[in-house]
């Protein structure tokens, strides 16, 4: 790709990042914007500090009506979508293992972490197929392989489902010109993660550094010695959606500092 301008490689592309107002989603949106894309972000609530270059659409993607609202607004306002980054996800279930989880806990986790991206894919794929062009990224988690049973069992199961679904979808639509990829991060050093470390530290009367070490120990250790920065996840996603990655599809990429102890 001699002479290719990496700084403007997404010029003319329309990208959507779900959960794009904070954490890794915010970093991904910023990275795609820097590459020249028109970037739409969505979440339930507007970002505290709005970036006028990012186009915000409010939507509750845990509900089918919220998903349809987002699809309709994007396609009516921008006429197409080239890049879909299904970043939205998370766990709000209580600790205590399997017995603490109600049907509602399971349903909420599955709606947010599996069904929301599946619905968005369905909403945007047809116009991608018609143009024989598009990239879909599913942000999963290493918990799809390395579940933590105490507090995120339903989340881990939903992410495992997302990884499997993503592979199956890629087999169907890659021959039609659509690349589908999964990125499974480990622990990411977001503001919410930092707040959790502070809560653990306060509740256990230890330092924040000790709380962070306890979390790394619970994961079996992180060989690189620290969580990922949101920008490190974003840089990798920026590569995957670019023309430089045109031969990549149907693959899960783990970005975890070496956390998963198997090949």
N, C-alpha and C positions, 0 to 999 in steps of 0.2 A: 504494500500500500504506500509506495513511495510518493511523497508529495501530498499525502492525505492530511487534512487539517483536523487533528484530534480535538482542538478547542471548540470547533463548531460542528462536530460530527453528527449532532442530532438536530441540526437546523431544519425547520419545516415539519418536525415531528410533534405530535400532540401526545403528552404523557399524563397519566393519572396515577397518583400515589395515595393509597388509602392509609388512614392513620398518619397523615402527612404533616401534622401540626407540631409534633414533638418527637424526641428520641431519634431512633434510626430512620423513621419515616421522614422527619424533617430534614435530616442530613441527606437522604436519598433525593428528596425533592430539590434541594439546593444543588446537589451534584448534577442532576439532569438539566437544571436551569443553566448551569455554567457551561454545559455542553451544547447549548443553543436550542433546547426544546422549549415549547410552550408547555408549562407544567400546571396541572390542576391538582389541588390537594383536597382531601375530604376528611371530615371527622364530625362528631356530634356538635362540638363547640368550636367557635372560631379561635385561632391562635391568639395568645395574649399580646404578642408583638407581631402585627401583620406585616408581611412582606408584599408590597404592592405588585411585585413581579410574579407572585404566585397567585393563581386563581382559586379562591376557596369556595367550596360548595358544602353546605351543611347537610348531613345525612346520617341516619341511624341504620347502619348496614346489618345490624342483627335482626332487622325486620325486612321481609320481602318488599314491603311498600317503600322502604327507604332505599333499597337497592334499585328498584325500578325508577324512583325519582332521580337518582344519580345518573343512571343510564340515559334517561330521557333528556336531562339537562345538558349532559356532555355532548350527546349526539346532535341535539338541536342547536346548541351554542357553538360547536366547533366542527360539526359535520363528519368527524371521524375520530378514531382513537388508534394511535400507532403502538403505544407502550402502556401496558397495565401492570403496575406493581402492587400486588395484593399484600400489603404490609400490615394491615390491621390485624390485631390479635392480642391476646392477653388472658390472664387468669385472675378471677376474683373469688375463687372458691375457698372455703375454710380449710384450715389444717385439720388433721385427725384421721387421714387415710380414707379407705373406701366407705367406712360406716358413716362418715360425716357428710357424704355427698348425697344430696337429694336428686330426684328426677329433674327439678328445676336447675340445679347446679350443672348437671350433665347437659341438659338442653341448651342452656346459655353458652356453655363452652363450645358445643358443637356448632351452634348457630354462628357464633363470632369467628371461630377459627377454621371452620370447614365449609359450612353452607354459604356464608357471605361471599367468599372468593368464588365458589362454584357458581353462584347466581350471577356475579359480575362477569365471569368468563362467558357464561351463556348469553348475557346481555350484549357483550361487545364483540364476540367472536364472529358473528355472521358478517358484519361489515369488514372485518379483517380478512375473512375468507374470500369475500367478493373482490377485494383488492390484492389478494394473495400476498399479504404482507402484515406482519405484526409480531410483537414479542409480549409474552406473559411471564411475569416472575411471581412465584409463590414464596413468600417469606415464611418458612416453617420454623423448626427449632431442633436442636440436638436432643430435646426431650422426646422427639418422635422415635428415637432409638434408645435414649437414656432417661427413662421416666423417673421422676422423683415422686414417690407414692404418697408422701405425707400431705402435701398441699396442692399439687398440680396434676393429679392423676387424670382428671377429665381433659385438661388442657393438653397433656402429653398424648393421650389417645386421639384427640382431634387432630393434632399436628401429624401424627403417624398416618391418619387417614388422608390428610392433605398431601403428604409426600407420595402416597400410593396413587391417589387421584391424579396428581400432577403428571406422574409417569404415564398413566393410561391416557390422559388427554393428549400428551405429546405424541403418542403413537397415532392418534386419530387425526390430529390437525397439522403435524409437521409436513406430511406430504402435500398439504394445501397451502404451504408457505408461511405457517405460523410457528415460531419457536416458543417452546414452553420449558421453563427451567425452575428449579427449586434451590433456594438458598436457606441453609439451616445454620443460624448463628448459635453460639453458646451464650454465655453471660455477656451482656452489653452494658457498658457503664453509662447509663442514661440518668437523667435527673430523678426519675422514679426509683431506679435501682439505688441511687445514692441515698434517697429518702428512706428506703427500706433498710439500708445498712445503718442509718442513724437510729431507726426505730429498734432494730435488733440490739444495737449498742446500748441504747438507753434502757431497754427492758432487761438486758443481761448484765448491766453495769460493767461493760467492757468498752474498749475504744472502737472507733469506726474501723480502724485498720484490723483489729482483731476480729470484728464482725465479718469483714470482707474475707479474711483468711478462713473463717468458719464456713462461709458459703463455698469457697473454692474447695475446701476439704470435703464438703457434702457432695460436690460434683466429682469427687475422686481426684481432685487436683487439676490445675491448669498449667501444663508444662512451661508455657511461655511466661507464667507468673503474674498475670493480670487479666482483667476482662477486656473485651474489645472496645474501642472507641466507636461511636456511631459513624464517624467519617470513614473508618476502615471498612465497615459494611457497605457504606454508600459508594465508595470507590470501586468495590468489586461489582456491585450492581450496575454502576455506570459503564463498566467494561462489558458486562453480559448483554446489556440492551443495545450496545453499539454495533456498527457494521464490522468491527474487528472480531466479533464473536459469532459471525454468521453461520459457522458450521457447528455451533453448540446448540443442542436441544435434547430434551428428555433426560437430563442429568441432574442429580442433587449435588450441590456443592456445600460442604461443611466448612464453616469458618469459626473455629472454636479455640484457637490457640493450643490445639493438641489435646483437648479435654477427653474426647472419646478414645478409650484405650485400645480399641481394636482396629484392624485394617478394614 
